[in-house]
Amino acid sequence: MSSLPLAGIFTEALSGAAAFAALSTGLIGGAARYAAVLSGCSEHEVELATAIGFFVGLGLALMAQMSEYAA
């Protein structure tokens, strides 16, 4: 039973990190997708832009979280 308070601490920290990661990946991935659609790219290029935007957003979220914990 002594692990329950410790689990609560990790759950609180990870829920905020997960929400920020979901926000940044969705926002950057969506922006990359719509930029590709509006510029008239092919379907393959649109999917590629979406994937690149997703991973860029994930990388930025990880860097932001690491800089927050390092400070």
PyMOL commands that set and color helices and strands:
alter all, ss='L'
color gray80, all
select helices_A, chain A and resi 3-38+43-70
alter helices_A, ss='H'
color red, helices_A
deselect
rebuild
show_as cartoon
